[in-house]
Amino acid sequence: MIGMHFGTHFRKFFLVLAVFAVATASCSGPGGNSPIVTPKPPPTPTPTPPPTGTFAYVTNQVSNNVSAYTINAATGALTPVAGSPFAAGSSPRGMAVDPRGAFAYVANNGDSTVSAYTINPATGALTPVAGSPFASGSNPEGVAVDPTGKFAYVGNGISANVSAYTINAATGALTPVAGSPFAAGTEPYEVAVDPTGKFAYVTNLSDATVSAYTINAATGALTPVAGSPFASGSGPYGVAVDPTGPFAYVTNGNSANVSAYTINAATGALTPVAGSPFATGSRPEGVAVDPTGKFAYVTNIGSASISAYTINATTGALTPVAGSPFATGSRPTRVVVDPTGTFAYVANSGSDNVSAYTINAASGALSPVAGSPFAAGTGPFGVAVWSPPRA
């Protein structure tokens, strides 16, 4: 009997232990004594850092490559980047760098493509993006990237349209926007996007007009502005939008002047500025506005010079800077002002070099940088600059 009672109590003891174990396990969730082990989320990818240096890039349309330089922040002098020049497509023309300084794009006129590159943030060296070059329309000339870095636009001279692309933020690869290419005038040449990213403007070389578009902020698609295209002078080449004000400027190569417009902030429509067009040198082509919106610069291919102007902040009218025009190399094509507004650079297609200037912050006058002009490849054409944002 004692053995039987002992065995019964022994079995009850183990039954109690089993119940206790189940109860303990059920308390291991929320509110229990044992914490739940939650898997750690995957680490957030580290974004590509922006470039730490200041770089300039020049397309060489005859040698089919891109010259890359570091810019001396104190003097503006150019030093070739290791590995420069970098291969491009056939007859590279226009060039643009995205706002982050992560990617660069080149319109290759000879093979109807767009070369895309990643920019080494430390050295400025260019590495082709996977899938590059990307198809464009026929004989592309100019290329522009919108201020958000989401979209790129290319003017296709022979096919009379504009190719629009979305930019992969991680890789820089280009994907055509739905509906692209979008119709333009005859022989679209240069492209500019306004600083708000709402409007795009394209010069139509052979029909003396400027096409204006609204940009769909979500898709990048282009819709013609009411009243577009707008009249310009004869042979419009370059186009630039004032980074600070509602003004656009177009160089007219055949009529030796520059058209100035006010931009309707709501619609993007262009209205000629009083007194426009303003006289330039012979066969003006490139145009740039400094980041402060105080000065405009126009390259004159026929007179080997660059015209400089002060911009009336209220009206957009241009007044020649004292001492203008300033000498360049032979056949200057494009001009760019660095993002700090300190230096200007001109590609001289006839002398295979780049003229560099310091900009007088008060007057806008240009003074050659020591050592200028700097050697480039054969037939330099487009020029782009990137520098870190101001602190």
PEVEN-V784024 format. One line per field, one symbol per residue. ss: DSSP state (H for helix, E for strand, L for the rest). phi: phi as a letter, one per 40 degrees, with the letter a starting at -180 (. if undefined). psi: psi as a letter, one per 20 degrees, with the letter a starting at -180 (. if undefined). A space follows every 50 residues. Layout:
BEGIN
ss->???
phi->???
psi->???
END
This chain:
BEGIN
ss->LHHHHHHHHHHHHHHHHHHHHHHHHHLLLLLLLLLLLLLLLLLLLLLLLL LLLLEEEEEELLLLEEEEEEELLLLLLEEELLLLLEELLLLEEEEEELLL LLEEEEEELLLLEEEEEEELLLLLLEEELLLLLEELLLLEEEEEELLLLL EEEEEELLLLEEEEEEELLLLLLEEELLLLLEELLLLEEEEEELLLLLEE EEEELLLLEEEEEEELLLLLLEEELLLLLEELLLLEEEEEELLLLLEEEE EELLLLEEEEEEELLLLLLEEELLLLLEELLLLEEEEEELLLLLEEEEEE LLLLEEEEEEELLLLLLEEELLLLLEELLLLEEEEEELLLLLEEEEEELL LLEEEEEEELLLLLLEEELLLLLEELLLLEEEEEEELLLLL
phi->.dcccccccccccccccccccccccccccdgccbccccccccccdccccc dcbbbbbbcbcccfabcbbcbcccbgcbbdcdgccbcbccfcbcaabccc gcbbbbccccbfbbcbbcbcccbgcbbdcdgccbcbccfcbbaabcccgc bbbbcbdccfabcbbcbcccbgcbbdcdgccbcbccfcbbbabcccgcbb bbcbdcbfabcbbcbcccbgcbbdcdgccbcbccgcbcaabdcbbcbbbb cbccbfabcbbcbcccbgcbbdcdgccbcbccfcbcaabcccgcbbbbcb ccbfabcbbcbcccbgcbbdcdgccbcbccfcbbbabcccgcbbbbcbcc bfabcbbcbcccbgcbbdcdgccbcbccgdbcaabbacdcc
psi->gggghghghghhghggggghgghghijibpiahpqpopqpqqqpppqpqq qirpqqpppohhjlappqqqpohhhiqpppqpiqrpqabpmpeqqqprhi jhqqpppohhjlropqqqpohhhiqpppqpiqqqqaapmqfqqqprhijh qqpppoghjlrpppqqpohhhiqpppqpiqqpqabpmpfqqqpriijhqq pppngijlrppqqqpohhhiqpppqpiqqqqaaplpfqpqppiirlqqpp pnhhjlrpppqqpohhhiqpppqpiqrqqaapmqfqqqprhijhqqpppo ghjlrppqqqpohghiqpppqpiqrqqaapmpfqqqpqiijhqqpppnhi jlrpppqqpohghiqpppqpiqqqqabplqfqpqqqqqqq.
END
